[in-house]
Amino acid sequence: MPKKIATLLTNLFEDVEFTNPAEAFQKAGHDVITIEKKADNQVTGKQSEATVKIDKGIDDVQPNDFDALFIPGGFSPDQLRADERFVNFVDYFIENDKPIFAICHGPQLLIQTDKLKGRTVTGFTSIRPDLKNAGANVKDEEVVVDRNLVTSRTPDDLPAFDRESLKLLQ
């Protein structure tokens, strides 16, 4: 059954950390809906390899309309976590045990919810101390699955990230 995947994205996302999983999700028949501050905004990856037209504005969506949440890395998550609307959106997925896929710097948005205590995760090297300070059990592994939460470290981990994320969508 096709799932609706909310994807939180703004400028300076890590290009391949969006394009690769989004393609894998779509190939498996799922809908990837990009969400930023306003619908129809154009956002560009930090490598300038990908430009994405945003599908929905954060004020136009409800988290319960989606089956899963995808947070690519880059500088995008750090920018989005300064906006309470995005943090509240993410919080809903944690509270309701819905699938969350966060790679590289993506877990920064999870930190902001203050709900990582006791969860097992990974992320980019520079955010691992932040994850630990948020109470998470931090691993240095290509992919970590903790119930509804799939996390990975870098673009090198994309094959494992895609595989485990797709498993949770089944």
N, C-alpha and C positions, 0 to 999 in steps of 0.2 A: 504494500500500500504506500503510495507516495506521501512523503512528509513535507511540511512547510518549515524551512529553516530560516530563522531570523539571523541576519548577518550584520553585526555592528561594525561600521567602517567609516573612516574619514581620511583626509589627506595624510600622506606619508605612511600608509600601511605598507607592509612588506609584500611586494607584488606577488611573488610566487606562493606565499602563504595564504593568499586569497584565491588566486587563479587556479592553483592545483587542486585544493580540496573542493572548491566550487564546481570545477569540471567533473570531479569524481562523483560528487553528490548528484549533479544533473544527469550524468551518464547512468546512474542507478535509478533515475526516474523521479528524484526529489526536486522540489522548488526551492531555489535560493533567492531570498528576498533581502536586498540591501537596505539598511536603515541608517540614516544620518540625521542631521538637524532639520533638513528640508528635502522633500522629494524633488527630483530632477536636478539636484546639485551634481556637478561633476567632481569626482575626487580622483587624485592621481597617486600612484604608489611612489615610494621613496626612490626606487630605481628608475622611475618614469617609463617603465615597461607596460604598465597597465593603467588605463583610465576607465573609471566605472561611473555610469549614470545611476544615481541613487533612486531606488524604487519608491521608498516611503520615508516620510519625516517621522521622527520619534513621537511627535504629538498626534500622529495619525494612526498609530498602531497600539494594540493591546497585547501584552505578552501571551495571554491565554489563547490568542489566535494562531500560535505557532507550536510546532511539535518539538523543536530543538533550537539551540542557540549556537552560533559559530562566531568566534572572535579571533580574526587573524592578528598577527603581530605587527612589528614596526613601531612607529611613533603614534599610530592611531589610538591604541587602547589608553595610553597615558593622557592624550587629549580628551578622549571621551569620558574618562573617569572623573574629570573635573565638573561634569554636568550631572547633577543628581537624577535627571530623567533617565539617563542611560544606566546609572547604578541601580535605580529602582527596577528597571527592566530586567537586568541581570539577576537581581535579588529574587525575583519571581521564579526564575528557572531553578535556582538553588533551593528555595523554599518548597517547591513542588516536585523536586527530584526529576525534572525533565532533562534530557540529554544536553550537555554543554561541551563544546569542542573549542579549546583555547590553545593556541600555539605561540611559542616564543615569548613575546611581551604581552600576549593576550590575557594571561592570568592577572595582570595588573588590575583589570576591571573586576576580577573576582576578589582581590585583596580589598578593594574599596567597599565591598558589601559587609566586611567584617564577619564572614561566615565560613572561613577556611579552617577554623580550629578543628583539629583531629582528622582533616581530610588529607589524602596522600596525592601529591601533585609533583609536576616538574615545570620548568620554564627556562628561559634564557639565563645564562650564568649570572648576569648582573642583577636579576630580580629574585634569585633564589634566597638571598638573605631577607628580602622583603616578605617572601612567601613564608619563610621560617618564622619571622617576627609576627606574622599574622596567625601563627599557631598551626600551620600546616606541617605535615610530615613530608619533607622534600627529598626527592630521589634524583639522581643523575642518570636517567635512562631515556631511551629514544621515545618511548610512549609509556604513560602511566594511566591506568584506568582505575578509578575509584567510584564504584556504583555508576552514577549517571555522568561522571566527569572524565573526559579524555583530555590529557595535556601532553604536549611535546616541547622540545627545546629549540630546534632550529629547522631551517628548510631541509637539512639532511635527513631529518626524521619524518618527512612527509609521507613516504610509503607506509610506515607503521601507523602514523596519525590517521591517514585516510582509511586504512584497513579497520582500525578499531572504532573509528567514528561511524563507518558504514555498518559495522556489526551492531552498534547500539541503535541504529535506525531501523533494523529489521523487525 
